[in-house]
């Protein structure tokens, strides 16, 4: 199916474990993003990527690692999960690939991954 | 420091009446503003946007107003419908390669 898909939909893990959240988009959008949504904080940017092999930190990058070896995939890894990383994680992509984004570029979000760290 | 503020965590409105959701920003470099709507267990979806060269943008029942001098924007929904019940996020862009900045969201409940 066309669009942006995240997996798994739900994940329960224990503190200290490594967890990888997957994100796949079929539009060939250049830009991809990872956000987390927490009560009282709204949507906060973790990492983003302008193209394959180009990534940059967002507002809350600590404890997370990303990679982008292919345009369509943007996995997010929690190297050693902590309880504070319990959250709903959203992947998004942007349709701009014309040398920049931001103005006039809206994001398309996946359905999210609900992660619980026990 | 929060650059995009949605000071009302929740709002209840009767069906058929107007819903007004507010958003304030502090960064004068923001030049494009977007509203996203989010239903439970789904990702946010784009609703409407406005450029800083305009003060109003309308799309069906949804209108966004921008007051640059006050650094304030609002989303009006007229008439409100039960299906509009969702969380609404305000977002702002400073252009170039800077990411969107989101507010904390306002939960709208439209009561039949």
Interface residues (C-beta under 8 A of the other chain):
Chain A: X33 X35 X40 X41 X42 X43 X44 X45 X48 X50 X58 X90 X92 X100 X101 X102 X103 X104 X105 X106 X107 X108 X109 X110 X111 X112
Chain B: X6 X31 X32 X34 X36 X41 X42 X43 X44 X45 X46 X49 X51 X89 X93 X94 X95 X96 X97 X98 X99 X100 X102 X103 X104 X105
